[in-house]
Every structure is written in C-alpha cells, then in structure tokens.
C-alpha cells in the first residue's frame, strides 16, 4: 500500500516549531522546505552565488513540513493530532495530503541535500553528490548517507555541534556520541583525529546507519555503535561527550554525564531552543564551567568543562 504524504504549510517564522511538533508524530520521514533565508544560506553555508531559477520563485514567507506516514501508522490519526497541537501552539497552518510510493519519499529529500562546508575544517558530502572544493581549500571531507537517521549537517543544531567539536577534539582522544543518529558527530571526530568514538542510540536503524557511515569513511575500526540506553549500555570514561538531542533529554542526561567524562572532560550540548537555555545552564552549573556558546536561528549549542 502507498504511504501518505502530509504537507503542513506555515508562516516561515513558525517552520522550526512546526517541524518539532511533526517530529512527535513520527521520528522518520520528515523534511522541511524553508526558503526565507535562501540567498544568505546559499552564500554562507553552500558558498554559492548562483541559485536555480525555480528556487528563486519559491514563496519566502511560507515554510512546508513534509511528513511521510505508512498505512500502519494511521495517517488520519496523525493529521488529527497535528491539527490539535498546532491549534494549541497557535501556529496557523494548512494541511494537505497525497499518496506517495515508499521509494519516492525515501529519495525526495535528497534533492535538498548538497555538500556543506561546516566550521573551518569540515565539509559534509552526501554520497550522491560530487565535491571539488574551492581553490586553496583544505577541508576534511566527511562522506555521508544518513538514510532515515537524523544528522545531515543541514540543521543548525548539527552544524553548531560540529563547530564546537572541531575545536574540542585533540589527537587520540575518546568521544561518546549520545543519540548518535547518522553517526555524523562520531565520524567527524575520528576524521579530525580522535582515537576512538562510541555512538549510542535507542533507534536500531540509526545504529545501523552510523556503522555504515563509519565504514564509508574508513574509520569503522575505531568506531563502536551501541543500540540502547546510555546509562545501561555504555561503560568507561571519555574525553568528550557530545549530545545533539533536545533540551528535555539533555536535562535528564546531565546528572549522569559526569560519570562518563574524564577529569576536565568536555561536554558538548546542542539542540537547545533558546527559550530552554536557562534551564540547561542551571542544570549543568553545579558540575560544569561553560567554555563556549554558539547560536543560530534560535538554536543554542554549549561546550562545557567538567569541574
């Protein structure tokens, strides 16, 4: 049976919140169209000046969240939930549906994922794209096929985390990647010189994808992927713990993170909405000293040292 594509059209200013709510319906099969900062992002993220005419014609005042749901997951129930939540959050929206062959939605989002320079040292290259770089550029290329797992480098939370990570990683260090998703943080740390990385995620598909991306970048011998809960399945101490998740999970994890850090270790947190930053800062204050804070479009990332 065909899957159902749900298209949620909202004002551009609400697209991030709308995407977060859509993620509650199903943790996979979501992508977002947001052209409100098209020229700016083309220059700063993709480093290009020429933009396709079709993209330039897009409505900059609106954003579209695409959600793909299997027949077994009850699309009608999902739509009812979304209407209720958007109403409660006072997010005006238009919701439409269409049938979609499974193979189509799995590949549709790829047209929006291009090579992305991140920070000063990395470039994320999707496996179906070519990347030649700019003259004089000396970046480490991270080849990535995220599949249905979170973490492409296109989202602000991942980019912010990678920027902090590239400054923190020292040769031979050990990294713990909590909620590893596609494995992008683990693989990046290994390409930047870390000696080993452990990625843990409760999603079996994410763990499988992370292993595949480690192999794709020839670092599988230094990477361990674990499916399960952090405190029940991980042991040992690490130089760096990275958690690119959401504020609620970071708040729950923070009391346990010192157990997994070496003295003076670095805790990198991302996925924090600016309205939750004070809560996170209060939670880490007793054990951590904040070293650096980065912000982009309402998302916060922090690097803190264990006291």
Secondary structure, DSSP 4 states (H G I P E B T S, - for coil): --EEEEEEEEEGGGHHHHHHHHHHH-SSSEEEEE-TTHHHHHHHTS--S---HHHHTS-TTEEEEEEEE-GGG-HHHHHHHHHHHHHHTT--EEEEEEEE-HHHHHHHGGGG---EEETTTEEEEETTS-----TT---EEEEE--TTSS--S-SHHHHHHHHHHHHH--TT-EEEEET-TTSHHHHHHHHTT-SEEEEEES-HHHHHHHHHHHHHTT-GGGEEEEES-HHHH--S-EEEEEEES-HHHHHHHHHHHHHHEEEEEEEEEEEEEGGGHHHHHHHHTTTEEEEEEEEETTEEEEEEEE-
